[in-house]
């Protein structure tokens, strides 16, 4: 749970290289059948590098596989428009739309299997059926505008998180240290030896909690094992393989140290929700103990 979450786009493997078709029948381009259901006025087509805000539903046959509105609290999802990297990349179709457009793309599973060189397909992709995508383009932002917008949101959230943590410390009579990045920490036991440094491997026990004290992950609580062995977690120090607050916090410790790390959301998962129990913009707390340290020879 404390590892980085890599966003996974909705499964999509279609190609579109045609222009608007109106509301007529499906047309066929490179094995892809497509139809523009709603052609809104405008000429602002997304370019590679822009950020598109979309709603998307994906079907296998008549079965709904995914609905972005349900997965994203009713809001459109934002994705950066990429160059098509393979024959069958539906994201390339976004460059053919303008804000307000709605379209349907569909591809025969049999054709898709040929595109993929006969690789095994998931059970829901049955021969003789279609994969279908209903996509509506809500808005488009340039990469520059998107970054400005995100920086503003992050700045506002950082202030909110800091105020929340300060209030928490005051209420619970906690004296916490603060780093330049906004991470707070308390050290219950200083430990011995040298401070951890990049290249070391730290072996830690940890318990992660939300601000209301609910445990969401632990490698010492059997109730959280889920089939995993109860043993210290190996962390390559300075390798940025963990969420930022854990990377920074562990590097402040020594072998034997026991500490509590308080991660503002920007140093945790930000506006993402990595799983049940951790909502968007959640502040997280980790009780950690460095059980062992190994330095490279």
Buried (B, 14 or more C-beta within 10 A) or exposed (E): BBEEBEEEEBBBBBBBEBEEBEEEEEBEBBBBBBBBBEBEEEEEBBEBEBBBBBBBBBBBBEEEBBBBEEEEEEEBBBBBBEEBEEBBBBBBBBBBBBBBBBBBBBBBBBBBBEBBEEEEBEEEBBEEBBBBBBBBBBBBBEBEEBEEEBEEEBEEBBEBBBEBBEEBBEEEEEEBEBEEEBBBBBBEEEBEEEBBEEEBBBBBBBBBBBBEEEBBBBBBEEEBEEEEEEEBBEBBBBEEBBBBBBBBBBBBBBBBBBBBBBBBBBBBBBBBBBEEBBBEBBBBBBBBBBBEBEEEE
